[in-house]
Amino acid sequence: MVIRQRTRWIVRFFAGWILSVIYNISFAQEIPQSGYPQGYFINPLDLPVHLAGNFGELRPGHFHMGLDIKTNGRTGFPVHAAADGYISRVKIESVGFGNAIYINHPNGYTTVYVHLDHFTPALEAYVKEQQYKLERWEVLLDIPPDLFPVRQGQVIAASGNTGGSMAPHLHFEIRDTHADENRNPFLFGLPIVDNLPPVLSRVGVYDGDQSVYLQVPRLYPLAPASGVYTVPGHEVVTHATKVRLAIGAVDLQTGSANKLGIYSATVFVDGKPVNGFTLDRFGYDLTRYVNAHTDYSLKTGGGPSLEFLSPLPGDLLPIYHPASEDGLVHLNDDEPHPVRIEVKDAAGNTSVAAFTLRREGPAPVNDQGDLFLPNQVNVFENDEFLLYLPEHALYDAVRPVFQNLGSTAAEPGSVPLSPVYSVLASSIPVEDSFTVSIRPPATLPDQETGKYVIFETGARAHHVSRVTWSKGWASARLKDLGEFRLLRDDTPPEIRPLGWTDGAQLSRRGVLSVAVKDNLGSVNGFRAELDGKWLMFSYKGDVYTYHFDAHFPPGEHVLTLSVYDEAGNLTRRTYHVSR
C-alpha cells in the first residue's frame, strides 16, 4: 500500500512537471513583455557595467528603482548622456539622490543620473544661480528644453558619492516620461553580461486564510538536487486549505560579487499556473509597497527576506499576475500536489524549486478576534490615546492591543507629558501616514505656543513630529508604528564651528564647516547669512559646509547662522570673520 501510494506521488509529480512546461508558454503571455527599444540607450559610463544593485532589489522601506553601476570605488568618471535629448530637471538633496540630472528623450523616456559629484561648468553655474534666487541649497529645478540640449555620448557630469550613496557609483534610471514611472533598465539592451541564475535559499509557507501578521510562517530550506532546488524530503505538509507561498532568493551577475534582486517568480501547482510577479515597472509612488511584497515582520524580527508570491489584500503593486482569483494555492483534498516555482533574472537565467505540497489533518480554526482590516479606515480610541489609520494604511489584518507602558526616562533635554503608548507593534508596516493623538493628564496652559512633539520609537529608528492642538488633544502625523509619547522640548539645537572661531581670518580656507546637533535629532532648518544676505551651505548628516566663492568677498564680515528644530526651538549665532 505504501509503495503504491509513493508511486502515485511520483507519477503526479512528473505529470505536473510536464504540464508546467506546457502551461508556462501560455502563462508567460500574461506576464508583460518589455517591448522596449533595444540599443537606443548606451552605457552612461566608460566602464563595463558591473552592478552593485539592480531594479526591484529589496531595500529597507523601498524597492531599488534603477541600476547601480560600479565605478571601481572612485569618483570623477565622466558620465555621458545615454541618448539625444535635453536636460529637463536637476535635483540637489542631502540624502536620497544627492546631485542628479534628468534627461528627456524624443522616444518618450527619461534617463536619470544620480549621486553625481558635479555637473558641467555651464550647468553648475545655472544651478547655483537658481539656488541663490530661491535661497535654498536643496532644490528640484525644472529646466526649459532649449537651455541644455545634449547629444548621445556627451559628457554631462562626473560620477560621485553624494546623497544617500554608501560608496562611489552611478545610479541610473529609465522612466516613462509621461507617466513618470520607472522601467527596468536591464530590458533596454544595455551591454550587461549576465550568465548566472538566481540562487534560491528557502520557501515560506503561510495559512492563506489568516493574516500574515497573525502567524509565524513555516520555513523550508532549499538546496540544489538534480538540477532543481528542493526542500528536505521533497515534501511540504500543511494543515491549511489555502496556502500562501513566499520565496527567499537573490540574483547574481557575471563579474560582480553583489547580491542582487530577482526579476520574476511564477508558481505552478499540478502543472497549472497559480500566480506570478514580474518586477519590470512601477513608480516611486508605489515603492514603499516593498513592505507588503515582503514579510516585513519576519525581517524586522531578525529573520530572512521573503518575497510573497501572491499579493496581500492591501498590496496595490501592479506586479502580480494571478491565474486564480486570489493567487493562493487551494488544497481541496489530502493528495500530494506537485509545486514548481520558476525564478528568473532580467537576462532570462532561471532557477527552479520543486516539491510536493500536501494537506494533512483538520483545517486550523482561525479565531482572530476584533481586527483592523486593510482597505478601510481603522480607529482605536480611549480617554487618553487615539490612533487613526486611513483606508490604505494596512496591507493585511492586524489585532490592536492597547498598552500603557507607563512613564520611562525621556530623551535628554525633553520633559515627558504622557506615558508611553502602543496599539500596534513596530513590526507591522504601514503604507500611508497616520494620526496619533494624545490627551495629557493635566491641562497645559501654553498649548498653542509651547514646544510640544510626539516622539515615536519604531522598528528601525525614532521620529519626531510637532503637534497641533484641538480640545485638549495633541495630534501629529507619523509613518511608522511603534511606541508613542508626548514630550515638551525646550532645548534648542547646538551650533559648533569646525576648525575656526569667532574673529577668525579665513583667507587660507577653501571651505567653512559647522556641526549642528539637536537633542531629539530633529533639525528642521538651517540658514546662513553673510552681512544680511543668504549664503549657500550644503550639508550631509550633521555637518554643514560652505565652499568659498564670489559670494564671500575679501574684507570684514558678519556671519549669522540660524538653526531650528521640529519643536520650533531656534538657535542663532553671530560670528565676526574676515577674508
N, C-alpha and C positions, 0 to 999 in steps of 0.2 A: 504493500500500500504506500509506504514512504517512497519507494523507488518510483512508482507510477506518478505520485504527486510531484516529485522533483523533476521527472521527465516533462511533465506538463508545464512546469515553470520555465524550463529551458526552451521548450517549443514556443511558449508565449513570448519569451524574451526576444528570441531571434526573429519571430514573426513580426513583432513590434519594431525591431530594428529595420527590417526590410521595408515595412510600411512607412517608417520615418523618412527613409530616403526618398520615397515617392512623394509623401506629403511635403517634404522640405522644399521641393521645387515649387509647388503651388503656394505654400505659405510664404516663401521668400518674396512672392509678388506683392504680398500685403505689407511688407516692410518697405518704407520709402527708399527708392533708389536715388542716387545722388543727382544725376543729370546736370552736374556742374561742369563748367567749361574746363577742359583739360589743357594744361600748358599755357593758359592765359597769364598766370602769375608766376614770377620767378622767385627763387630763393632770395630773401632780402639781405643775406649776408654772403661775403666771400669765404664762407666756411662750409664744410659738409654739414648737413642737417642731422645732428645728433641731439636727441630730445632729452630734456630734463623733466618735461611734463607734456601731456597731450590733452586734447579736447575731451571733456567728460570725466576726466580724472577726479577722484573724490578728494575734496579738501574740507577742512573744518568750516562748516556753515555755507559752503558753496561748491558748485562744480567748477573745475578749471575750464576756462572759456576759449582757449586757444592752444597754440604750440609754444613751449618754452625751448628755444634753440640755444644750445650751449655756446659760450664764447671763450672756452678754454680758461675759465677763471679770471679773465681780464676784461677791462672796459676799453672803449675807444675804437672799436672796429667800425668801419663805415657801414651805415645802414642805407640800403637802396630802396627806391620805390619799386614795388613788385609789379607795377604796370602803369601805363599812362593814366593821368588824371589830374586832380588838383587837391591841394591841402585844404580840407574843409573845416577842420577843427583842431585845436590844440588844448591839451589838458595838463595842468600842473597841480599836483597834490602831494602832501607829505607821505601818506600811506597809499595803498592801492596801486594805481598806475605810475605814480611818480611823474616823470615827464613823458608825454605821449603825443603822437601825431596820428591824425585820421586822414586818409586819402580816399576821396570818392572817385570811382572809375566809371567810364561810359557804359559798361556792361551791367550796371545795376548793383554792383558790390562795393563795399568799403573795406579797405585794409587798415589795420590799426597796429601801431608800433609802440611798444611800451617799455618802461624802465630806462628810457634813454638818458645818456649822460648830458648831452647838449644838442642843440639844433644847429643848422647852418647859420652863419652870421646874420644874414638878412632876416631870417625868421626869428632868431634870438632878439634882434633889435625891435621887431614888430611886437613880439610878445611882451617885452619889457615896457614898451610904450603903453600898451593896453593895461598892464598891471598897475602902472603909476596913475593912469587915468581912473581906474577903478579903485585904487588904493587897497589892492588885495594881491597877495602872493599866490594863493591857491585860486586858480581860475579855470573856467571851461569856456574857451573862446570859439565862436562860430566865425569863420573867415570867408569873405566873399570869394566866389570862384575864380575871379580874374587876378587875384593878388599873387598866388603861389602855384602856378601850373607846374606839373612835373612830367618827365618822361620816364619810361621804364628803365630802371638801372641807375637813375640819377641819385646821387647822394643827398639824403635829407637830414641826417643826424649821425651821431656816434652812439654806439651801444653803451649801456651803463648798468647801474645797480641802484636806481632810485626807487622811491616809493616803498611798497611792501616787499620788494625783492630781497631774498636772503643770500644771493650770490650773483655775480655778474652773468647776465644772459639777456636775450631778446625775447620778449613775449609778443607773439604775432597772432593776430586775429583776422578772420574774414567774416564780414557781416552782410546781410541783405540790407541795402541802403534804405529802402522804403520802409521795411518792417522793423529795422534796427534789431534784427535777430541774428544771432551768431550761427555760423555754419562750421562744420568740422573741416579745418584747412587741409587735413590729410586727403580729402576726397577731390581736391582740385589738381591732382597730378604733380605736386611738388616733388623734387628729386629726393625722396626719402627711401632709404634702403631698409627693408624690414622683412626678414625671413623667419622670425621667431614667433611661435604661437603663444597664446596666453598660458599662464600657469594657474591651475586650479588648486585650491587648498582645502575647502570644506563646503558642505551643504548644510543650510539651516532649515529645519522642519518646524512649522507652526500650525496650530489649530486654526483653520480658516474661519471658524465660527466665533472666534474670540479675538479681541483686540490684541495686537502685538505688544501693547504696553501693559497687558494684564496677564502675561505668561512669560515663561522662560523657554526659549527655543531649544530643541534637541539638535546638537551639533554633531555632524558626522565628518570625520577627516576624509579627504580624498587623496588617493595615491595612484600613480600610473600602473596599469597592468594590461598587457597585451594590446597596447596602442590606445587605450582609453583610461580615464580616471574612474575609480570606483570606490565604494565605501567598504569598510571591513565586513566580510561575509556577503558582500554584494547585495544586501537587502536592508531596507528601512521599514520598520514596523511602527505603526501609529494607531491610536485609538480614535482619531478624528475621522469624520466623514467628509470634511472638506479640508484640504491641505494647502497651505501657502508655503512656497519654497523660496529660498534665498541662496545666493551663491557667493562664495569668497574667492576672488580671482584678481590677478594683476596681469598686465601685459609687459612684454619686453621688446626692445628694439635692437636690431643689429648695430653694434658699435657703441651702445650706451649701457651703463650698469644700472640706470634708474628703473624703479618700478613704476609703470605707467597704468593708466586706466584701460579697461576693456571697452570695446565698441558696441557689441551686441551679445544678447543671450536669448536662446529660444528653447522652450520646453516642449517635449513630445511625450505623451503618455499613450501606451498601446499603439504607438506609431502615428498618432494624430497630434497636431499642434494644439497646445493649450494656451500658451502665452509667449510673448517675447518683448524685448525692448531694444531700441536702437538709439545710440547717443550721437545723432547727426546734426540736430538743430534745436535751439531754444535760445531765448534772450535772457538778459540779466534780470528781468522782472521775475523770472522763474527759477533762478539759480539757487535760491535758498531751499527749494524743494528737494535738494540733495538730502535734507534731514528726513524727508518722507521716503525717498528712494532707498535709504539705508536704514539699518537698525540702529538708530541714534542712541537708544537707551543702552543697548549692549556695548556699543563703542565707548560711550562716556563712562561706563562702568568698568573700563579696562579690558573689554573683550575685543574680538577681531572685527574687521569691517565686513559687512554682508550687504549685498545688493538684492532687494526684493525682485522677484521675477513676475510679480503682479502688483498693480497699484493699490495702495491703501485707500480707504474710502475718501479721504480728504486730499489725495495727491492729484494735482491738476496738470502734471507734466504730460506733454504730448508725445511721449517716447514709447508708450506701451501699445502693443498690437494684439489684443486678446482675440483668440479664436472662439472662446466661450464668453458668456456674458460677464462673468466676474474674473476670469483668468485664473481661477483656483482649480486644483485637482479634486474632482469629485469621486469619492470611493463609495460605490453603491453595493459592493459585495466584499467578501473576505478573500477574494482571489488575489494572487500577486500580479501587479501590473508593471510592465517594463517602462522605465523612465529614461529619457535621453535628454541631456542638456548640452546644447551646442553653444560654445562661447567663441566669439571671433574678435579679432582686432580690425582696424580700418583697412589693413592691407589684405584682408581675407584669410590670414592664418587662423586655423581653427583647432580648438581642443574640445574634447567630448567627455562628459561624465555620464556613466551608465550604471543603473542599478534597478532593482525591483522595489516597488512600494506596495505594502500590504497592510490592510486594516485588520486589527485583531482586538477582540473584546468589545464591550459596550462603548458607545459613544460617550464622551465626557459630558457631564451636566455643567453648563456654564451659568451659574447663578452669580451675576456680576453686580447686582445691586443698583443703586442710583448712580448713573454715569453722566459725564459730559460727553456729548456726541459731536462728531465732525459735521461740517456743513450746516451748522446752526449756531445761533448766539447762545452762550453759556454764561451763567452768572452764579457766583456764590456771594452771599451777603449775611452778615450778622450785625450786632450792635457796634462792633469795633473795626471790622475789616470787610472790604468788598473787592472782588475780582471779577472783571468784565472781560470776557473773551469774545471777539467778534466772530462773524459767521465762518470765515475761512482761516481761523487760527489753528485749529486742531487737525491732525492727519488721521487719527483713529481715536476710538473711545478711551476715556481715562476715568478713574474714580477719584473724585475730590475728597480729600481728608484734611479738615481744618486742624491746624496746630498752633497754639500759642506757646512759643518756646521760651517765654519769659524774657527778662532783661539781661543781656550779656554785655560785656565791655564794648563800647562804641569805638569807632575809628578815632585815632588821636586827633585832638582839636575839634571834636564834634560832641554834641550833647544829645543823648537818646531821649526821645519824647514818646516812645511807644515800645511795647515788647516786640520781639521778632515773630513774624507770622509766616506761615506756609500753608498752601492749599494743594498744590501740585508739585511734585519733585522736580528738581533741576534736570533730571534725566528725561523729562518729557519735552520734546521740541515743539515749537510753535512757529507758524508761518507769518502771521500778522502781529503787529504791535498790539498791546492790550492795556487796559487801565487797571491800576491798583489804587484803592482809596483807603485811607486810614483815619480814624477819628481818635485823636489823642485823649487820654483820660481826663485831662484838665484843659479848660479854655485858655488859649494863648492870646494875650492882649494885642500882639502886633502881627496877626496872621497875614495881613496883606503886605506888610513891609519887611517882615523877618526873613532871614536866610534859611529857608526850610527845603529839605530834599528828601526823597525816598531813596534809600540805599538798598540795592538788590545784590545778593550773592548767588551767582549762578554756577553752572557746571564747570565753566572754563575761566570765568573772570567775574568781576563785580562791575556794576553800573550805577550811575548816579543820575537822577532826574529831578529838576526843580519842580515844586508842586504848585498847583493852583488851589484856591480855597473856595468851598461852597457849603454853606450851612454847617460849618464846623468840621467838614471833612477835607482832608488834604489828598489831592489826586495827582497822579503822574502817569505818563505813557512809558512803557518798557517793552523790550523784545525778547527777554529770556525769563523763564520761570525759575523759581528758587525760593529764597528767604528774603523777606522784606521788613524794613523798619523805617520809621520817621525819625529824621535827625534835624537838629539845628546846627548849622555850620557857620560860625562867625570868624573862622580863621582864614585870612586872605592868603593868596599864593605868595611864594618867595621868588625873588629875582637875584641871581648870583652871577656877577661878571666873571668870565673865564680868562684869566691871564691879564687882566687890566683893572684899573681902579678909577675912581673919580679923580679928575685932574690929569689923566694920562695923556701922553704925547703919542699919537698913533701913526706917525708918518711911515714907520717901517713895517707896519702890519698890512697884510693882504686881506684879512678877514677880522671881524669883530663878533664874538660869540658870548651868549649868556645862557645859563641854565635856569629853567623855570620848574618849580615844584609846587604841587598842591597837596594838602593833607588827605584829600579824598581821591586824588588822581584825576581831577575833573577840570583841568584847564580848558576854558571855553573861548578864549580870545586873547590876542596879543596885538599890540600896536606900538610902533616906534615912530618918533618924530624927531627930526633934526631942525632946530630953530623954528619949530612950529609946522614943518612940512613933513608929510608922510615919507618914511624911509623903509625900503623893502628888505625884510628879513625872511629868509627861508627857514624851515625847521624840519628836524627829524627826531622823533622821540621828544625828550625834554630840552633839547639844545636848539637855540635859535641863532642864526648866523647871518651877518651882513657881509657881502663881498664889496669891497671898496670900489667905487666908480665915480663918475662925474657928479653924482648927487651928494657927494661928501667932499666939497672943495677944501683947499688949504685955508687955515685960519682957526680962530677960536669959535667953538660951537657949544650949544646946549642940546644934549641928547636926552629925550624923555621916553621912558619905557613904561607901558601900562599893560597889566595882565589881570584878567578877571576869571573867576571860576563859575561852575554851574549854578552855585547858590547865589551868585551876584556879588561876591566879595571882590573888591578891587585893590590892587597894589600899583602904585605909581612911584617911579624913581627918576630923579633928575641927576644927570652927570654933566660936568663941565670938562670937555675934552678939546684937544687941538690936533691939527694935522698940517 
